[in-house]
Structures are given as C-alpha cells and as structure tokens.
Amino acid sequence: MAEPRTYPEGVTSWVDTEQPDVEAATDFYRAVLGWTFAEATPPGAPFRYLVAQLGSQDVGAIGGPASAPESGGARAASWNTYVAVDDADDAAARIESAGGVVVQPPTAAGDGGRSVVVHDPQGLEIRLWEARRRLGAQLTNAPGAWNFSDLHTDEPGSAQAFYSGVFGWEFADVGFATMVRVPGYGDHLAATVDPGIHERQSGVGVPSGFADAIGWLVPVVPGDDPGWKVTFTVPDRDATAARVVELGGAVVRTDDNDWTRTAVVRDPQGATFTASQFLG
C-alpha cells in the first residue's frame, strides 16, 4: 500500500464546496471531473458531507444540507481551501493576534480532525485543518484532482504580511506571478510521496524554490472578487468547459499561456473554479 500523503503545518491540504443541493452537485462533479463519492456523515444527520475520490484516493468533498432547500431559499455555493495546522487552538490564536477573525472556533469533524473558519484582515475566508484520521487530499495534480489554491487580492502587501506571520509563508516574484512557498515542503515531499520532486523541478524555466510552492498570489481581475480560488487539473480545457455548459454551468473566462490553457467556470449552483490543462 502506498504511503499516505501528509501535510506539514502551513501547507494548503484540502478543498471542499458547500452546495445547497448536494445530490445535484455530486451529479455535476461526477460528470465534469470523474469523481466518485463516499459518505462521511451518519444517516439521519441534518448535514451531509461526501468525500470525493478518484481511484479510491481522496481529492476533495461536497457538503450541504441533507434535504435540498426550497427554490430561492439557499445561498450560492462556494469552494473552500484549508491550511494544515498542528494545533487548531494555537493557530486560531495566531490568526487573531495577526489581525484576523475566527468565525468558527476549532470544531471536531468526527474522528477526521478539527476545522476552524477564519477571515484574514481583508475579510477573505480561509479554513484551518488539524488532521487526525483524515490527512488531506491524497491525490493532486492529476486529471480531475486539485492543482492549487490561489489568493486573489487587491491588497498584496497586507496579505503577505499576514500570511507570512501566521504560517511562515514566503513570497517570490517570479516575473509572471508571485509564488507562495512553505520552506522545506519540497524536502517533505521528497522524503515521503515524491522522491524525484527536486530533480523534476530543477530544469530550465522552473522558478527557484518551486518544489516548496503551495499556490500563487494573484491580482484581482476586473469584474472578479478577492478571495481564495481553487484550480483543478483537466486533460482538455475546451472539452471540460463544454461539459460544464452542457450541465447547466457557465464559462466565466478563458486564458492561454505558455504553460496552461485555463477556463474559469461556474457550476450550476454558483461555485466557481478554474479548470487547467497543462501543456508540458
């Protein structure tokens, strides 16, 4: 059996989406990203949480009310990003000391772990995860799996000060974007699930320190809102975008560069994410 993937403190480790109609959401993401689902909540609970999987490996989750609300009575869906922490109480205290707000204090999620919902000083939501049985995403950067979560902000200076103080993040301007790094993360991956990462990411054109990368700091584009945004790897950007539209979603915008072809899409219940086709 392969060694479970673990996440050091400060590394983004999990994503999930809260949806008004859980069944409709599972139908959509099954068709678009190829996910299967495992129930993580007991029968009869008022809230459902389904862990999404690819080939039996956890890749994310969908949560929401056990019964779909009346039409027009639910808020729009959204995607959430979690940062791994060793101690949820200590991390929540650091958030508050740095000027953030704890919206939901450390809360047990069964025997899976403990979660915390926080807002950074800009009011942008991010979540913390103290892993117990559920360690985080077990498959990433594969078709249908989570790629990165990026912070879209119009206050980059204050964002860097906050997140570096709370999580020890480092920020590197690599010309086309600002890379977010957790020092030593590449060494952790090399020692556990990805022994060849340093060799693979030392080629020409690869930014220095990329093995430690956990995401990007991105300027807010016109018409968009600041916040944490999620990206999933797909084999074909155009085919994925067409499938989203076919299933009642929408394409917000597309972009092509030297490395990727991407589409920002909105699912039928309002949650946006980026579908990214790597060109390497």
Secondary structure per residue as TSV (DSSP state, phi and psi in degrees):
chain	resnum	aa	ss	phi	psi
A	1	M	-	360.0	137.5
A	2	A	-	-66.3	149.1
A	3	E	-	-67.3	134.5
A	4	P	-	-61.3	146.1
A	5	R	-	-81.8	130.0
A	6	T	-	-119.1	162.1
A	7	Y	-	-129.7	120.2
A	8	P	-	-66.8	160.5
A	9	E	T	-56.8	137.2
A	10	G	T	95.3	-8.4
A	11	V	S	-94.6	133.2
A	12	T	E	-62.5	130.3
A	13	S	E	-127.2	-12.8
A	14	W	E	-159.4	151.7
A	15	V	E	-136.7	145.2
A	16	D	E	-148.8	166.6
A	17	T	E	-128.1	137.6
A	18	E	E	-99.1	123.9
A	19	Q	-	-127.9	137.1
A	20	P	S	-61.3	-40.3
A	21	D	S	-116.3	99.2
A	22	V	H	-64.9	-42.5
A	23	E	H	-62.4	-42.7
A	24	A	H	-63.7	-38.1
A	25	A	H	-66.4	-41.2
A	26	T	H	-64.2	-37.8
A	27	D	H	-61.4	-42.6
A	28	F	H	-66.1	-52.2
A	29	Y	H	-73.3	-26.1
A	30	R	H	-62.6	-42.8
A	31	A	H	-75.9	-33.9
A	32	V	H	-87.0	-41.9
A	33	L	H	-113.9	-3.3
A	34	G	-	79.4	20.4
A	35	W	-	-75.5	149.6
A	36	T	E	-111.4	169.3
A	37	F	E	-136.5	144.2
A	38	A	E	-124.3	127.7
A	39	E	E	-66.7	131.5
A	40	A	-	-112.3	-3.5
A	41	T	S	-113.9	150.2
A	42	P	-	-73.1	155.7
A	43	P	T	-58.2	140.5
A	44	G	T	88.8	-6.2
A	45	A	-	-70.5	147.9
A	46	P	S	-72.8	-15.2
A	47	F	E	-125.5	135.4
A	48	R	E	-105.8	143.8
A	49	Y	E	-138.0	114.6
A	50	L	E	-112.0	123.7
A	51	V	E	-83.3	125.0
A	52	A	E	-83.4	140.9
A	53	Q	E	-136.5	152.1
A	54	L	E	-125.9	116.9
A	55	G	T	57.3	38.6
A	56	S	T	73.6	5.7
A	57	Q	E	-101.7	132.5
A	58	D	E	-67.0	132.6
A	59	V	E	-126.8	-11.2
A	60	G	E	165.7	-163.7
A	61	A	E	-159.6	160.2
A	62	I	E	-125.1	129.2
A	63	G	E	-128.5	162.2
A	64	G	E	165.4	-179.7
A	65	P	E	-64.1	148.7
A	66	A	S	-64.2	-29.6
A	67	S	S	-118.3	132.6
A	68	A	-	-62.8	134.7
A	69	P	-	-71.2	167.1
A	70	E	-	-60.3	150.7
A	71	S	T	-56.0	130.7
A	72	G	T	84.0	-1.3
A	73	G	-	-102.6	9.0
A	74	A	S	-121.2	151.6
A	75	R	-	-79.4	161.6
A	76	A	-	-65.4	150.5
A	77	A	-	-71.8	162.1
A	78	S	E	-153.7	158.7
A	79	W	E	-101.8	143.1
A	80	N	E	-121.4	144.8
A	81	T	E	-116.6	138.7
A	82	Y	E	-115.3	140.8
A	83	V	E	-107.5	131.7
A	84	A	E	-69.3	134.1
A	85	V	-	-134.2	151.7
A	86	D	S	-78.9	-33.5
A	87	D	-	-140.4	111.0
A	88	A	H	-62.4	-37.9
A	89	D	H	-65.8	-45.5
A	90	D	H	-63.7	-42.9
A	91	A	H	-64.9	-39.9
A	92	A	H	-62.4	-39.3
A	93	A	H	-65.3	-38.5
A	94	R	H	-64.8	-39.3
A	95	I	H	-57.4	-48.8
A	96	E	H	-66.7	-38.9
A	97	S	H	-64.8	-29.4
A	98	A	T	-88.7	2.6
A	99	G	T	100.8	4.8
A	100	G	-	-86.7	-179.2
A	101	V	E	-129.4	132.2
A	102	V	E	-88.0	111.8
A	103	V	E	-84.2	-42.1
A	104	Q	E	-129.7	117.7
A	105	P	E	-66.0	169.7
A	106	P	E	-49.3	124.7
A	107	T	E	-131.9	130.8
A	108	A	E	-71.7	136.8
A	109	A	-	-110.6	72.5
A	110	G	T	60.0	-139.8
A	111	D	T	-95.6	10.3
A	112	G	S	-74.3	-34.9
A	113	G	E	158.2	-164.3
A	114	R	E	-128.0	138.1
A	115	S	E	-116.9	155.0
A	116	V	E	-136.9	135.4
A	117	V	E	-105.1	126.0
A	118	V	E	-134.2	159.7
A	119	H	E	-116.1	136.4
A	120	D	-	-77.7	175.8
A	121	P	T	-60.0	-20.2
A	122	Q	T	-83.6	-5.9
A	123	G	S	89.2	12.6
A	124	L	-	-89.6	132.8
A	125	E	E	-82.2	135.7
A	126	I	E	-143.5	156.5
A	127	R	E	-120.2	154.2
A	128	L	E	-111.9	148.4
A	129	W	E	-136.3	115.5
A	130	E	E	-95.7	105.1
A	131	A	E	-74.9	140.2
A	132	R	S	-122.4	-97.6
A	133	R	S	-74.6	-37.3
A	134	R	-	-95.9	110.4
A	135	L	-	-84.6	-20.6
A	136	G	S	129.2	-174.8
A	137	A	-	-60.5	129.3
A	138	Q	S	-97.3	-11.9
A	139	L	-	-137.1	127.7
A	140	T	-	-137.0	162.4
A	141	N	S	57.9	29.2
A	142	A	S	-122.9	158.2
A	143	P	T	-51.9	123.9
A	144	G	T	90.9	-8.4
A	145	A	S	-103.8	163.4
A	146	W	E	-63.1	137.9
A	147	N	E	-104.9	-65.6
A	148	F	E	-146.0	161.4
A	149	S	E	-116.3	133.5
A	150	D	E	-119.6	145.1
A	151	L	E	-95.2	113.0
A	152	H	E	-94.1	117.4
A	153	T	E	-146.0	148.3
A	154	D	S	-103.4	11.4
A	155	E	-	-130.4	65.4
A	156	P	H	-63.7	-35.4
A	157	G	H	-63.8	-47.4
A	158	S	H	-69.6	-34.0
A	159	A	H	-63.7	-44.4
A	160	Q	H	-63.6	-41.0
A	161	A	H	-63.5	-42.9
A	162	F	H	-67.0	-53.7
A	163	Y	H	-72.2	-31.3
A	164	S	H	-68.4	-36.1
A	165	G	H	-70.2	-37.8
A	166	V	H	-82.5	-43.1
A	167	F	H	-115.7	-4.1
A	168	G	-	76.1	20.0
A	169	W	-	-67.3	148.6
A	170	E	E	-115.2	148.1
A	171	F	E	-122.9	130.3
A	172	A	E	-128.3	122.0
A	173	D	E	-78.4	112.1
A	174	V	-	-105.3	19.1
A	175	G	S	97.6	-59.9
A	176	F	S	-91.2	-12.4
A	177	A	S	-169.7	174.9
A	178	T	E	-108.2	117.8
A	179	M	E	-85.1	139.2
A	180	V	E	-103.0	125.5
A	181	R	E	-125.6	146.3
A	182	V	-	-111.5	107.7
A	183	P	T	-55.1	131.6
A	184	G	T	91.2	-6.9
A	185	Y	H	-65.3	-38.5
A	186	G	H	-61.8	-38.9
A	187	D	H	-64.1	-38.7
A	188	H	H	-62.1	-45.0
A	189	L	H	-63.9	-41.5
A	190	A	H	-63.1	-32.7
A	191	A	H	-84.6	-10.4
A	192	T	T	-121.0	-84.0
A	193	V	T	-104.6	-7.1
A	194	D	-	-141.8	72.2
A	195	P	T	-63.1	-20.7
A	196	G	T	-98.6	12.8
A	197	I	H	-63.3	-40.4
A	198	H	H	-67.3	-40.9
A	199	E	H	-66.8	-41.4
A	200	R	H	-67.2	-30.9
A	201	Q	T	-109.0	32.1
A	202	S	-	-116.6	12.9
A	203	G	S	-79.3	175.0
A	204	V	T	-62.9	132.4
A	205	G	T	90.2	-9.3
A	206	V	-	-85.7	125.7
A	207	P	-	-59.8	143.3
A	208	S	T	-59.6	133.6
A	209	G	T	82.2	11.4
A	210	F	G	-65.4	-24.8
A	211	A	G	-63.7	-22.5
A	212	D	G	-91.8	0.4
A	213	A	E	-70.1	140.3
A	214	I	E	-123.1	-4.8
A	215	G	E	166.1	-165.2
A	216	W	E	-137.1	149.7
A	217	L	E	-98.8	120.0
A	218	V	E	-123.7	134.4
A	219	P	E	-64.8	147.7
A	220	V	-	-74.8	129.4
A	221	V	-	-86.6	155.2
A	222	P	T	-54.9	135.2
A	223	G	T	86.2	-4.0
A	224	D	-	-107.1	165.6
A	225	D	-	-109.4	149.1
A	226	P	-	-62.7	157.1
A	227	G	E	150.6	174.4
A	228	W	E	-84.1	126.0
A	229	K	E	-119.2	144.9
A	230	V	E	-108.2	148.4
A	231	T	E	-126.2	135.9
A	232	F	E	-117.4	142.6
A	233	T	E	-77.0	135.9
A	234	V	-	-134.4	152.4
A	235	P	S	-75.6	-26.0
A	236	D	-	-146.8	107.8
A	237	R	H	-59.0	-46.9
A	238	D	H	-67.5	-39.8
A	239	A	H	-65.3	-39.4
A	240	T	H	-65.2	-45.3
A	241	A	H	-60.9	-41.1
A	242	A	H	-64.8	-38.4
A	243	R	H	-66.8	-38.8
A	244	V	H	-57.9	-47.8
A	245	V	H	-65.2	-41.7
A	246	E	H	-58.5	-32.6
A	247	L	T	-93.7	9.5
A	248	G	T	100.2	2.9
A	249	G	-	-89.2	-166.1
A	250	A	E	-146.4	151.8
A	251	V	E	-95.5	121.7
A	252	V	E	-82.8	-46.8
A	253	R	E	-167.0	162.7
A	254	T	E	-127.3	161.2
A	255	D	E	-152.4	145.6
A	256	D	E	-129.4	134.2
A	257	N	-	-138.9	-167.2
A	258	D	S	-69.9	-18.3
A	259	W	S	-113.3	-31.9
A	260	T	E	-141.2	159.2
A	261	R	E	-118.7	119.3
A	262	T	E	-123.5	157.3
A	263	A	E	-139.6	124.9
A	264	V	E	-85.3	122.3
A	265	V	E	-126.3	159.5
A	266	R	E	-120.9	127.4
A	267	D	-	-75.1	169.9
A	268	P	T	-61.7	-19.3
A	269	Q	T	-103.1	5.0
A	270	G	S	109.3	-5.0
A	271	A	-	-81.5	132.0
A	272	T	E	-102.5	147.5
A	273	F	E	-153.6	166.1
A	274	T	E	-104.9	130.6
A	275	A	E	-99.2	121.8
A	276	S	E	-122.8	123.0
A	277	Q	E	-102.6	116.0
A	278	F	E	-79.6	136.8
A	279	L	-	-100.5	2.5
A	280	G	-	-68.5	360.0
